[in-house]
Amino acid sequence: MAEAALEALMQHLMAREAEAGAGFEVEQEGGVLYVIFEEPAAKFVITSNAPVRQIWISALSTSFKLDWDQASAAFILPDAGEQLAPLVDRLIGKQLEG
């Protein structure tokens, strides 16, 4: 599930990156996604943690751990109920405001 979710997120982010003035680049290396910002300089790291069925995001000096939710068939931030792509979009927006 995590591999499919990360691949879908990669496609989503690549489409956003292609937009004029996106403000970030996306790279994938060894199953890890990186969202790299030039201004202000930063790097988000998005990776799966298969043994605990989670996707981890390191962004904005915070660690976010998303759990697999069978009912919605998506990875969700437990307290907020926010799904993976909308969460990453929100974090990118906060970084670019920064």
C-alpha positions as CSV (number, residue, x, y, z in Angstrom):
1,M,0.0,0.0,0.0
2,A,2.8,2.4,0.9
3,E,4.6,1.9,-2.4
4,A,1.4,2.7,-4.4
5,A,0.7,5.7,-2.2
6,L,4.2,7.1,-2.6
7,E,4.0,6.6,-6.4
8,A,0.7,8.4,-6.6
9,L,2.1,11.2,-4.4
10,M,5.2,11.4,-6.7
11,Q,2.9,11.8,-9.8
12,H,0.9,14.4,-8.0
13,L,4.0,16.4,-7.0
14,M,5.5,16.1,-10.4
15,A,2.4,17.6,-11.9
16,R,2.6,20.5,-9.4
17,E,6.3,20.9,-10.1
18,A,5.6,21.4,-13.8
19,E,3.4,24.4,-13.0
20,A,5.1,27.7,-13.6
21,G,6.6,29.1,-10.4
22,A,6.0,25.9,-8.4
23,G,8.9,26.8,-6.1
24,F,10.1,23.3,-5.5
25,E,11.6,20.2,-7.1
26,V,10.8,16.6,-6.5
27,E,13.4,13.8,-6.5
28,Q,13.0,10.1,-5.8
29,E,15.9,7.9,-4.6
30,G,15.7,4.4,-3.2
31,G,12.0,4.6,-2.4
32,V,12.3,8.0,-0.6
33,L,10.7,11.1,-2.0
34,Y,12.4,14.5,-1.5
35,V,10.7,17.8,-2.0
36,I,13.5,20.4,-2.3
37,F,13.0,24.2,-1.9
38,E,15.5,26.9,-2.9
39,E,13.8,29.8,-1.3
40,P,13.5,29.5,1.6
41,A,16.0,26.6,1.5
42,A,14.6,23.3,2.9
43,K,14.1,19.7,2.1
44,F,11.1,17.5,3.0
45,V,11.7,13.7,3.3
46,I,8.8,11.3,2.7
47,T,9.3,7.6,3.2
48,S,7.4,4.5,4.1
49,N,7.9,2.5,7.3
50,A,6.4,-0.8,6.2
51,P,6.8,-2.8,9.5
52,V,4.4,-0.4,11.2
53,R,2.3,0.3,8.1
54,Q,3.0,4.1,8.1
55,I,4.3,6.8,5.9
56,W,6.6,9.3,7.6
57,I,7.2,12.8,6.6
58,S,9.9,15.1,7.9
59,A,9.0,18.7,7.1
60,L,9.0,22.1,8.7
61,S,11.1,20.8,11.6
62,T,8.3,18.3,12.5
63,S,7.8,14.6,12.0
64,F,4.4,13.4,10.7
65,K,3.4,9.8,10.9
66,L,0.5,8.7,8.8
67,D,-1.3,5.4,9.5
68,W,-3.0,3.2,6.9
69,D,-6.8,3.6,7.3
70,Q,-8.6,0.6,5.8
71,A,-12.0,2.3,5.7
72,S,-10.8,5.1,3.4
73,A,-8.0,3.0,1.8
74,A,-5.6,5.8,2.4
75,F,-2.8,6.9,4.6
76,I,-4.1,9.4,7.2
77,L,-2.6,11.7,9.8
78,P,-4.4,10.2,12.9
79,D,-5.4,13.3,14.9
80,A,-6.4,15.5,11.9
81,G,-7.8,12.9,9.6
82,E,-5.8,14.5,6.8
83,Q,-4.8,12.3,3.9
84,L,-1.3,12.1,2.4
85,A,-1.5,14.4,-0.7
86,P,-3.5,17.1,0.9
87,L,-1.2,17.1,3.9
88,V,1.9,17.4,1.7
89,D,0.2,20.2,-0.4
90,R,-0.5,22.1,2.9
91,L,3.1,21.7,4.1
92,I,4.4,22.9,0.8
93,G,2.2,25.9,1.0
94,K,3.5,26.7,4.5
95,Q,7.1,26.3,3.4
96,L,6.6,28.6,0.4
97,E,4.9,31.3,2.6
98,G,7.9,31.1,4.9
